[in-house]
Amino acid sequence: MSYLPNYQLTGKYRLTKKISENHSNESNPIITNQKVIETNTYSLSKNIWMLGKRSFLSLLPRIATVTTIKINNSIINVINTRLDHLTDIAKKLEYLKQIIEKYRENQIILTSDFNLNEDDPLFIKFAKEMEKQNLKLIKTNTSTFNNPFASLQKGPLKNFIITSPDHIFASRSLEIIETKVLEDQISEHKMILTKIK
């Protein structure tokens, strides 16, 4: 992090050190310049404590990083994850809810590549569950993904074309000042800039 000297990166990789060079390895890091109280990486599997564990039918292990930071006198839990777009999303959402339950005493910001559009029934159900946890969906009202097949969205395959898989939830007690999607070429996923007070 020499290029960002005042920031630190938190989160572990989903696979063990022995195979950390594997091209399929990844982390769901959180970068912050705030005081870090603690950080944990959980498995989105039946045993959330066992990294490298896959849920049933998953091709690769999926994880979630939770970093607890202190801003002024507020404690905020920042959660970052990425869900499998091929298999077992419903089960992973259940495991993610378990992790969120552990941190509900303080404010939460949840970010994820859910691999689900906002109008997907599975995502709608998850959003309703988050409402019960006092987490609100921060709407972007525009595509967050440069999908090369986006032109098919209005055709017979529209229910299979993902155009906005990236979403942010935040505790209702947090004030959303601004949200916008940045047009960039860094990744097929566009960055979402959200200012929260």
SULKA-V882897 format. One record per residue. N is the residue number from 1. SS is DSSP state (A for helix, B for strand, O for the rest). OMEGA is omega in radians with two decimals (* if undefined). D_FIRST is the distance of its C-alpha to the first C-alpha in Angstrom with 1 decimal. Layout:
BEGIN
n | ss | omega | d_first
N | SS | OMEGA | D_FIRST
N | SS | OMEGA | D_FIRST
END
This chain:
BEGIN
n | ss | omega | d_first
1 | O | -3.11 | 0.0
2 | A | -3.13 | 3.8
3 | A | 3.05 | 5.4
4 | A | -2.98 | 5.3
5 | O | -3.10 | 6.2
6 | O | -3.10 | 8.7
7 | O | 3.01 | 7.3
8 | B | -3.11 | 7.0
9 | B | -3.12 | 7.5
10 | B | 3.10 | 11.1
11 | O | 3.12 | 13.7
12 | O | 3.05 | 15.3
13 | B | -3.07 | 16.5
14 | O | 3.13 | 20.2
15 | O | -3.07 | 21.5
16 | O | 3.13 | 21.8
17 | A | -3.07 | 19.8
18 | A | -3.12 | 22.8
19 | A | -3.07 | 22.4
20 | O | 3.13 | 18.7
21 | O | -3.13 | 18.9
22 | O | -3.08 | 21.5
23 | O | -3.11 | 21.0
24 | O | 3.12 | 22.1
25 | O | 3.08 | 19.4
26 | O | 3.00 | 17.1
27 | B | 3.02 | 15.3
28 | O | -2.97 | 15.7
29 | O | 3.00 | 12.4
30 | B | 3.14 | 12.3
31 | B | -3.07 | 9.6
32 | B | 3.00 | 11.1
33 | O | 3.12 | 11.6
34 | O | 3.13 | 14.8
35 | B | 3.13 | 16.1
36 | B | 3.11 | 15.8
37 | B | 3.07 | 19.2
38 | B | 3.06 | 18.8
39 | B | 3.13 | 17.4
40 | B | 3.03 | 19.4
41 | B | -3.07 | 19.5
42 | B | 3.05 | 23.1
43 | B | 3.03 | 25.1
44 | O | -3.12 | 27.2
45 | O | -3.11 | 30.2
46 | O | 3.07 | 33.2
47 | O | -3.03 | 31.3
48 | O | -3.11 | 28.2
49 | O | -3.01 | 27.0
50 | O | 3.11 | 27.1
51 | O | -3.11 | 24.1
52 | O | -3.14 | 25.2
53 | O | 3.10 | 28.4
54 | O | 3.00 | 29.8
55 | O | -3.04 | 32.1
56 | O | 3.11 | 35.5
57 | O | 3.14 | 35.5
58 | O | 3.12 | 31.8
59 | O | -3.11 | 30.6
60 | O | 3.06 | 27.2
61 | O | 3.05 | 25.8
62 | O | -3.04 | 24.3
63 | B | 3.02 | 22.1
64 | B | 3.07 | 21.0
65 | B | 3.08 | 18.1
66 | B | 3.10 | 19.3
67 | B | -3.13 | 17.2
68 | B | -3.11 | 19.5
69 | B | 3.09 | 18.4
70 | B | 3.08 | 20.6
71 | B | -3.00 | 21.2
72 | O | 3.12 | 24.0
73 | O | -3.10 | 26.5
74 | B | 3.06 | 25.6
75 | B | -3.12 | 24.2
76 | B | 3.05 | 22.6
77 | B | 3.12 | 21.8
78 | B | -3.10 | 19.4
79 | B | 3.12 | 20.3
80 | B | -3.13 | 18.8
81 | B | 3.07 | 20.7
82 | B | -3.09 | 22.3
83 | O | 3.12 | 25.9
84 | O | -3.14 | 27.9
85 | O | -3.07 | 29.9
86 | O | -2.99 | 32.6
87 | O | 2.84 | 33.8
88 | O | -3.13 | 34.3
89 | A | -3.10 | 32.4
90 | A | -3.13 | 35.0
91 | A | -3.14 | 34.4
92 | A | 3.08 | 30.6
93 | A | 3.09 | 31.2
94 | A | 3.11 | 33.4
95 | A | 3.12 | 30.8
96 | A | 3.11 | 28.3
97 | A | 3.09 | 31.0
98 | A | -3.12 | 31.3
99 | A | 3.13 | 27.7
100 | A | 3.12 | 28.1
101 | A | -3.10 | 31.3
102 | A | -3.00 | 29.5
103 | O | -2.99 | 27.5
104 | O | 3.13 | 30.2
105 | O | 3.13 | 31.0
106 | O | 3.13 | 28.2
107 | B | -3.06 | 26.9
108 | B | 2.91 | 25.1
109 | B | -3.12 | 23.0
110 | B | 3.07 | 23.1
111 | B | -3.12 | 21.4
112 | B | 2.80 | 22.3
113 | B | -3.09 | 23.3
114 | O | -3.03 | 26.8
115 | O | 3.10 | 28.3
116 | O | 3.01 | 31.3
117 | O | -3.10 | 32.7
118 | O | -3.11 | 33.6
119 | O | 3.09 | 37.3
120 | O | -3.12 | 37.0
121 | A | 3.14 | 39.3
122 | A | 3.12 | 36.8
123 | A | 3.10 | 34.2
124 | A | 3.12 | 37.0
125 | A | 3.14 | 37.9
126 | A | 3.14 | 34.4
127 | A | 3.10 | 34.1
128 | A | 3.08 | 37.4
129 | A | 3.12 | 36.1
130 | A | 3.08 | 33.1
131 | A | 3.10 | 35.7
132 | A | 3.10 | 37.3
133 | O | -3.10 | 34.0
134 | O | 3.06 | 34.0
135 | B | 3.14 | 31.1
136 | B | 3.07 | 31.8
137 | B | 3.06 | 30.6
138 | B | -3.04 | 28.9
139 | O | 3.11 | 30.8
140 | O | 3.12 | 29.4
141 | O | 3.07 | 32.8
142 | O | -3.12 | 31.5
143 | O | 3.10 | 30.0
144 | O | -3.00 | 26.4
145 | B | 3.08 | 26.6
146 | O | -3.10 | 27.7
147 | O | -3.13 | 30.2
148 | O | -3.14 | 32.3
149 | O | -3.08 | 35.2
150 | A | -3.12 | 35.1
151 | A | 3.14 | 38.5
152 | A | -3.02 | 40.1
153 | A | -3.11 | 39.3
154 | A | -3.13 | 42.7
155 | O | -3.10 | 44.5
156 | O | -3.13 | 45.7
157 | O | -3.01 | 42.2
158 | A | -3.12 | 40.7
159 | A | -3.11 | 40.1
160 | A | -3.11 | 38.0
161 | O | 3.14 | 35.7
162 | O | 3.13 | 32.4
163 | O | -3.12 | 31.4
164 | O | -3.08 | 29.4
165 | O | -3.01 | 27.7
166 | B | -3.05 | 24.8
167 | B | 3.10 | 25.8
168 | B | 2.99 | 24.7
169 | B | 3.09 | 26.9
170 | B | 3.09 | 26.8
171 | B | -3.11 | 29.1
172 | O | -3.12 | 32.2
173 | O | 3.11 | 31.8
174 | O | -3.13 | 28.7
175 | O | 3.12 | 29.7
176 | B | -3.10 | 28.3
177 | B | -3.06 | 28.2
178 | B | 3.02 | 27.3
179 | B | 3.06 | 26.3
180 | B | 3.11 | 25.9
181 | B | -3.10 | 24.9
182 | B | 3.08 | 23.0
183 | O | -3.14 | 24.5
184 | O | -3.11 | 21.9
185 | O | -3.12 | 21.7
186 | O | -3.07 | 18.2
187 | O | 3.02 | 19.8
188 | O | 3.03 | 23.3
189 | B | 3.13 | 22.1
190 | O | 3.10 | 22.1
191 | B | 3.07 | 19.7
192 | B | 3.11 | 21.5
193 | B | 3.14 | 20.9
194 | B | 3.08 | 22.5
195 | B | -3.06 | 23.1
196 | B | 3.13 | 24.3
197 | O | * | 26.1
END
